[in-house]
Amino acid sequence: MRKVLLIFGTRPEAIKMAPLVKEFKKYPKKFETKICVTAQHREMLDQVLSLFDIKPDFDLDLMKKGQDLYDITSRVLLGLRGVLEAENPDVILVHGDTTTSTAASMAAFYQKIKVGHIEAGLRTRNIYSPWPEEMNRQITGRIATYHFSPTKLSKKNLLDESINEDQIIVTGNTVIDALHLVLDQIRKNTNIQNDVFSSLVNVGISESKLESWISSERKLVLITGHRRENFGQGFENICLGIKKLAEKYPEVDFLYPMHLNPNVRKPISEVFLENELNNVVFVEPLEYLPFVYLMSKSYLVLTDSGGIQEEAPGIGKPVLVMRNTTERPEGLEAGTVKLVGTDKDLIINEVSSLIDSKELYLKMSEASNPYGDGFASKRIVEYFMNTL
């Protein structure tokens, strides 16, 4: 039996690793599957663990108020030293581009433990965009033995960096696996539907608003933002753009679940002050299940997130990306996403175009999603059945 240790610490990582945890757990005679969380995001991570019924074997619980990248990196390294010494897994699996992933890979390297990198090969080639994610994923890529790439383009990026082709496996993205799991739960279980509705009312969304989105009586623009490179003027521009759009389209609703980071919330409070716009709704961060539900009811998504560029097209929602570069150019090529940066006028113009032009909207919403079919986790586990 081979021992596999999955390590993650943020909500996005947990969402994308959850279906992989579930897949490994199907084969207890082949794999001893252990989970370690760093809790780089504490509250938001716990929401996902609860949703997917995942109980970590190790919890570093490293989140501290005011922590920075120095703190996170050093705490992950030191926290994992004892875990890796005690467990000595055959392989650790990390995801994507977080500080947790990179520090965990370094910790495994120091003990000569092999690393498998899920969502490998994404690149912008600009180490400060996104920051620090681009350098995180490049460092992890240099350490990893196994590279599970979501697309052929991400495989090519690794080949261009002289990674051996035998070590690269194109699987699709596990975030699509997670999306399908959650939407399937919602569709099949009316109790879950009722719970989601109640949870959205509890965070401050009126029943009448929800019902109008569910019935498509009103269009919903769903907004998320958290990238460090957008802190300051970037987020101020985003907020100014949203305000102008809300004034221009009173018949359209704009919902913004606010990230907990003060650098995200400060410009919101400064631009909107006492928000008198009935069609702009600010709420606390949403758990994954209600967020996916709202995404399925939205008209379009305005975001600086990475994963949403993959998820939203999977359910036919156009995505406008508030970044100047993306490590997911497949979506640009397929036509499922567009880059708008933090240029206020560009944000206004592109959102307006999708609201005003049915032809443009259909072109984006009906484009084929290049990021997978929902079986990425199965492919990864099958690979290790034949390799470890």
C-alpha positions as CSV (number, residue, x, y, z in Angstrom):
1,M,0.0,0.0,0.0
2,R,1.3,3.5,-0.9
3,K,0.9,6.5,1.4
4,V,-0.3,9.7,-0.2
5,L,-0.4,13.0,1.7
6,L,-2.5,15.8,0.2
7,I,-1.6,19.3,1.5
8,F,-3.6,22.4,1.1
9,G,-4.5,25.6,3.0
10,T,-6.8,28.0,1.2
11,R,-10.4,27.8,0.1
12,P,-9.6,27.6,-3.6
13,E,-7.1,24.8,-3.0
14,A,-9.6,22.9,-0.8
15,I,-12.3,23.1,-3.5
16,K,-10.0,21.7,-6.1
17,M,-8.4,19.1,-4.0
18,A,-11.7,17.8,-2.4
19,P,-12.8,15.6,-5.4
20,L,-9.2,14.2,-5.5
21,V,-9.4,13.3,-1.8
22,K,-12.8,11.6,-2.5
23,E,-11.3,9.6,-5.4
24,F,-8.3,8.4,-3.5
25,K,-10.6,7.3,-0.6
26,K,-12.4,5.0,-2.9
27,Y,-9.3,2.7,-2.9
28,P,-8.4,2.0,0.7
29,K,-6.6,-1.2,-0.2
30,K,-4.3,0.6,-2.6
31,F,-3.7,3.9,-0.9
32,E,-3.3,5.2,2.6
33,T,-4.6,8.6,2.1
34,K,-3.8,11.4,4.6
35,I,-4.8,15.1,4.5
36,C,-2.9,17.9,6.0
37,V,-4.3,21.5,6.1
38,T,-2.2,24.5,6.8
39,A,-5.2,26.8,7.3
40,Q,-3.6,29.7,5.4
41,H,-7.3,30.7,5.2
42,R,-9.0,29.4,8.3
43,E,-12.7,30.2,8.2
44,M,-13.1,29.9,4.4
45,L,-11.1,26.7,4.4
46,D,-13.3,25.2,7.1
47,Q,-16.5,25.9,5.1
48,V,-15.2,23.7,2.2
49,L,-14.0,20.9,4.5
50,S,-17.5,20.8,6.0
51,L,-19.2,20.9,2.6
52,F,-17.2,17.9,1.3
53,D,-17.1,16.1,4.6
54,I,-13.3,16.1,4.7
55,K,-11.6,15.5,8.1
56,P,-7.9,16.5,8.1
57,D,-5.4,14.2,9.7
58,F,-3.2,17.1,10.5
59,D,-4.1,20.8,10.9
60,L,-1.2,23.3,11.2
61,D,-3.7,26.1,12.1
62,L,-1.2,28.7,11.1
63,M,-3.4,31.6,10.3
64,K,-2.6,34.7,12.4
65,K,-3.9,38.2,12.3
66,G,-1.8,40.4,10.1
67,Q,0.2,37.6,8.7
68,D,2.3,38.2,5.6
69,L,4.1,36.0,3.1
70,Y,7.2,35.7,5.3
71,D,5.0,34.4,8.1
72,I,3.0,31.9,6.0
73,T,6.1,30.5,4.3
74,S,8.1,30.0,7.5
75,R,5.2,28.5,9.4
76,V,4.3,26.0,6.7
77,L,7.9,24.9,6.4
78,L,8.3,24.5,10.2
79,G,4.9,23.0,10.7
80,L,5.4,20.3,8.0
81,R,8.8,19.2,9.2
82,G,7.4,17.1,12.0
83,V,4.4,15.8,9.9
84,L,6.7,14.7,7.0
85,E,9.2,13.1,9.4
86,A,6.5,11.1,11.2
87,E,4.5,10.1,8.1
88,N,7.2,9.8,5.4
89,P,4.7,9.5,2.6
90,D,5.6,8.1,-0.8
91,V,4.3,11.3,-2.4
92,I,2.8,14.6,-1.4
93,L,0.2,16.3,-3.6
94,V,-0.1,20.1,-3.7
95,H,-2.3,22.3,-5.8
96,G,-1.7,25.3,-8.0
97,D,0.1,28.5,-6.9
98,T,-0.4,29.3,-3.2
99,T,2.3,29.9,-0.7
100,T,1.1,26.8,1.1
101,S,1.8,24.7,-2.1
102,T,5.3,26.1,-2.6
103,A,6.4,25.9,1.0
104,A,5.0,22.4,1.2
105,S,6.9,21.4,-1.9
106,M,10.1,22.8,-0.4
107,A,9.5,20.9,2.9
108,A,9.1,17.7,0.9
109,F,12.2,18.4,-1.1
110,Y,14.2,18.9,2.1
111,Q,13.2,15.3,3.1
112,K,13.6,13.9,-0.5
113,I,9.9,13.1,-0.7
114,K,8.4,13.2,-4.2
115,V,5.9,16.0,-5.1
116,G,2.9,15.8,-7.4
117,H,1.7,19.2,-8.6
118,I,-2.0,19.4,-9.4
119,E,-2.9,22.2,-11.9
120,A,0.6,22.3,-13.2
121,G,2.0,24.4,-16.0
122,L,0.0,27.6,-15.8
123,R,2.1,30.5,-16.8
124,T,2.0,34.3,-17.5
125,R,5.9,34.6,-17.6
126,N,5.6,37.8,-15.5
127,I,6.7,37.0,-12.0
128,Y,4.8,40.0,-10.6
129,S,1.5,39.2,-12.3
130,P,-0.2,37.6,-10.6
131,W,1.9,38.2,-7.5
132,P,3.1,36.0,-5.7
133,E,1.2,33.2,-7.5
134,E,3.3,33.2,-10.8
135,M,6.5,32.6,-9.0
136,N,4.9,30.2,-6.6
137,R,3.8,27.9,-9.4
138,Q,7.2,28.1,-11.2
139,I,9.1,27.2,-8.0
140,T,6.7,24.3,-7.3
141,G,7.1,23.2,-10.9
142,R,10.9,22.9,-10.5
143,I,10.5,20.7,-7.4
144,A,7.7,18.4,-8.6
145,T,8.2,14.9,-10.0
146,Y,4.7,14.5,-11.3
147,H,2.9,17.3,-13.2
148,F,-0.8,17.1,-13.7
149,S,-1.7,19.7,-16.3
150,P,-5.2,20.8,-16.9
151,T,-4.7,21.5,-20.6
152,K,-2.4,20.8,-23.6
153,L,-1.2,24.4,-23.4
154,S,-0.1,24.0,-19.8
155,K,1.7,20.8,-20.8
156,K,3.5,22.8,-23.5
157,N,4.6,25.4,-21.0
158,L,6.3,22.6,-19.0
159,L,7.9,21.1,-22.0
160,D,9.3,24.5,-22.9
161,E,10.9,24.5,-19.4
162,S,12.6,21.1,-20.2
163,I,10.3,19.0,-18.0
164,N,10.4,15.4,-19.2
165,E,7.2,14.6,-21.2
166,D,6.8,11.3,-19.3
167,Q,6.3,13.3,-16.1
168,I,3.4,15.4,-17.5
169,I,-0.1,14.1,-17.5
170,V,-3.0,16.1,-19.0
171,T,-6.1,15.5,-16.9
172,G,-8.4,18.5,-17.1
173,N,-8.9,20.6,-14.0
174,T,-10.3,19.2,-10.8
175,V,-12.3,22.4,-10.2
176,I,-14.7,21.1,-12.8
177,D,-15.0,17.8,-10.9
178,A,-15.9,19.9,-7.8
179,L,-18.4,22.0,-9.7
180,H,-20.2,18.9,-11.0
181,L,-20.3,17.4,-7.5
182,V,-21.8,20.5,-6.0
183,L,-24.3,21.2,-8.8
184,D,-25.4,17.6,-8.7
185,Q,-26.1,17.9,-4.9
186,I,-28.2,21.0,-5.5
187,R,-30.2,19.5,-8.3
188,K,-31.0,16.3,-6.6
189,N,-31.8,17.5,-3.0
190,T,-34.5,20.0,-2.3
191,N,-33.4,20.2,1.3
192,I,-30.0,21.5,0.1
193,Q,-31.8,24.0,-2.2
194,N,-33.8,25.3,0.7
195,D,-30.7,25.5,2.9
196,V,-28.8,27.4,0.2
197,F,-31.8,29.8,-0.1
198,S,-31.9,30.4,3.6
199,S,-28.1,30.9,3.9
200,L,-28.3,33.6,1.2
201,V,-31.1,35.3,3.0
202,N,-29.1,35.1,6.2
203,V,-26.2,37.0,4.7
204,G,-28.4,39.9,3.8
205,I,-29.9,39.1,0.3
206,S,-33.6,39.7,0.3
207,E,-36.0,36.9,-0.7
208,S,-37.4,39.1,-3.5
209,K,-33.9,39.6,-5.0
210,L,-33.2,35.9,-4.9
211,E,-36.5,35.0,-6.5
212,S,-36.0,37.5,-9.2
213,W,-32.6,36.0,-10.0
214,I,-33.9,32.4,-9.9
215,S,-36.7,33.3,-12.3
216,S,-34.4,35.4,-14.5
217,E,-36.7,38.4,-14.0
218,R,-33.6,40.5,-13.3
219,K,-30.1,40.0,-14.5
220,L,-27.4,39.3,-11.9
221,V,-23.7,40.4,-12.3
222,L,-21.7,38.4,-9.8
223,I,-18.5,40.0,-8.6
224,T,-15.4,38.7,-6.8
225,G,-12.0,40.4,-6.1
226,H,-9.0,39.6,-4.0
227,R,-5.7,39.8,-6.0
228,R,-2.8,41.5,-4.2
229,E,-1.7,43.3,-7.4
230,N,-5.1,45.1,-7.5
231,F,-4.8,46.5,-4.0
232,G,-5.0,50.3,-3.9
233,Q,-5.9,52.1,-7.1
234,G,-6.9,48.9,-8.8
235,F,-9.7,48.1,-6.4
236,E,-10.8,51.8,-6.3
237,N,-11.2,51.7,-10.1
238,I,-13.1,48.4,-9.9
239,C,-15.5,49.9,-7.3
240,L,-15.9,53.1,-9.4
241,G,-16.7,51.0,-12.4
242,I,-19.3,49.0,-10.6
243,K,-21.0,52.1,-9.2
244,K,-21.2,53.6,-12.7
245,L,-22.7,50.4,-14.1
246,A,-25.3,50.2,-11.4
247,E,-26.3,53.7,-12.1
248,K,-26.5,53.0,-15.9
249,Y,-28.4,49.8,-15.5
250,P,-30.9,50.1,-12.6
251,E,-32.7,47.0,-13.9
252,V,-29.6,44.9,-13.4
253,D,-28.4,43.7,-9.9
254,F,-24.7,43.7,-8.9
255,L,-23.7,41.3,-6.1
256,Y,-20.3,41.6,-4.5
257,P,-19.4,39.0,-1.8
258,M,-16.5,40.9,-0.1
259,H,-13.2,39.2,0.6
260,L,-12.1,39.5,4.2
261,N,-8.9,41.3,3.4
262,P,-9.0,45.0,4.5
263,N,-7.3,46.1,1.3
264,V,-10.4,44.8,-0.6
265,R,-13.0,46.3,1.8
266,K,-11.4,49.8,2.2
267,P,-12.1,51.0,-1.3
268,I,-15.6,49.6,-1.2
269,S,-16.4,51.6,1.9
270,E,-14.8,54.7,0.4
271,V,-16.5,54.6,-3.0
272,F,-19.9,53.5,-1.9
273,L,-20.0,55.3,1.5
274,E,-23.7,54.9,2.5
275,N,-24.8,52.8,-0.5
276,E,-28.0,54.2,-1.8
277,L,-28.1,52.1,-4.9
278,N,-30.8,49.5,-4.5
279,N,-29.3,47.3,-7.2
280,V,-25.8,46.9,-5.6
281,V,-25.6,44.3,-2.8
282,F,-22.6,43.8,-0.6
283,V,-22.4,40.6,1.5
284,E,-19.9,38.7,3.6
285,P,-17.9,36.0,1.8
286,L,-20.1,33.1,0.7
287,E,-19.6,29.5,1.3
288,Y,-18.8,27.5,-1.8
289,L,-22.2,25.8,-2.2
290,P,-24.3,29.1,-2.2
291,F,-21.6,30.7,-4.3
292,V,-21.9,28.1,-7.0
293,Y,-25.7,28.3,-6.8
294,L,-25.6,32.1,-7.4
295,M,-23.1,31.6,-10.2
296,S,-25.5,29.2,-11.9
297,K,-28.2,31.9,-11.6
298,S,-26.0,34.8,-12.7
299,Y,-25.9,36.6,-16.1
300,L,-22.2,37.1,-16.1
301,V,-19.2,37.1,-13.7
302,L,-16.8,39.9,-13.1
303,T,-13.7,38.6,-11.2
304,D,-10.0,38.6,-10.7
305,S,-10.1,35.0,-9.6
306,G,-8.3,32.2,-11.4
307,G,-10.6,29.2,-10.7
308,I,-13.8,31.1,-11.7
309,Q,-12.3,31.5,-15.2
310,E,-12.6,27.7,-15.4
311,E,-15.8,27.2,-13.4
312,A,-18.2,29.8,-14.8
313,P,-17.8,28.8,-18.5
314,G,-18.6,25.2,-17.4
315,I,-22.2,26.4,-16.8
316,G,-22.4,28.9,-19.7
317,K,-21.5,32.1,-17.9
318,P,-19.3,34.7,-19.6
319,V,-16.3,35.9,-17.5
320,L,-14.7,39.3,-17.5
321,V,-11.3,39.1,-15.8
322,M,-10.1,42.1,-13.9
323,R,-6.5,41.4,-14.5
324,N,-4.0,42.5,-17.1
325,T,-2.6,39.0,-17.7
326,T,-3.9,35.4,-17.2
327,E,-2.2,32.1,-16.8
328,R,-5.4,30.6,-18.4
329,P,-5.1,31.8,-22.0
330,E,-7.1,28.8,-23.2
331,G,-10.3,30.6,-22.1
332,L,-9.3,33.7,-24.1
333,E,-8.7,31.6,-27.2
334,A,-12.0,29.7,-26.7
335,G,-13.9,33.0,-26.2
336,T,-15.2,32.1,-22.7
337,V,-13.3,34.9,-21.0
338,K,-12.1,38.5,-21.7
339,L,-9.4,40.5,-19.9
340,V,-10.6,43.9,-18.7
341,G,-7.8,44.7,-16.1
342,T,-8.7,47.4,-13.6
343,D,-9.4,50.0,-16.2
344,K,-12.7,51.6,-15.1
345,D,-13.8,52.6,-18.6
346,L,-13.0,49.2,-20.0
347,I,-14.9,47.4,-17.2
348,I,-17.9,49.6,-17.9
349,N,-17.7,49.1,-21.7
350,E,-17.3,45.4,-21.6
351,V,-20.1,44.7,-19.1
352,S,-22.3,47.1,-21.0
353,S,-21.6,45.2,-24.3
354,L,-22.7,41.9,-22.7
355,I,-25.8,43.4,-21.2
356,D,-26.8,45.3,-24.4
357,S,-25.8,42.7,-27.1
358,K,-27.6,39.4,-27.1
359,E,-25.4,38.2,-30.0
360,L,-22.1,38.9,-28.1
361,Y,-23.5,37.4,-24.9
362,L,-24.5,34.1,-26.7
363,K,-21.1,34.0,-28.4
364,M,-19.3,33.9,-25.0
365,S,-21.9,31.9,-23.1
366,E,-22.1,29.1,-25.7
367,A,-18.3,28.8,-26.3
368,S,-16.9,25.4,-25.3
369,N,-15.1,25.3,-21.9
370,P,-11.5,24.1,-22.5
371,Y,-10.9,23.1,-18.9
372,G,-12.2,19.7,-18.5
373,D,-15.1,17.2,-18.4
374,G,-15.3,16.4,-14.6
375,F,-13.0,13.3,-14.6
376,A,-9.6,14.9,-13.8
377,S,-9.4,13.3,-10.3
378,K,-10.1,9.9,-11.7
379,R,-7.3,10.3,-14.2
380,I,-4.8,11.4,-11.5
381,V,-5.7,8.4,-9.2
382,E,-5.5,6.0,-12.1
383,Y,-2.0,7.3,-13.0
384,F,-0.8,6.6,-9.4
385,M,-2.3,3.1,-9.5
386,N,0.1,2.3,-12.3
387,T,3.1,4.4,-11.1
388,L,3.6,4.4,-7.3
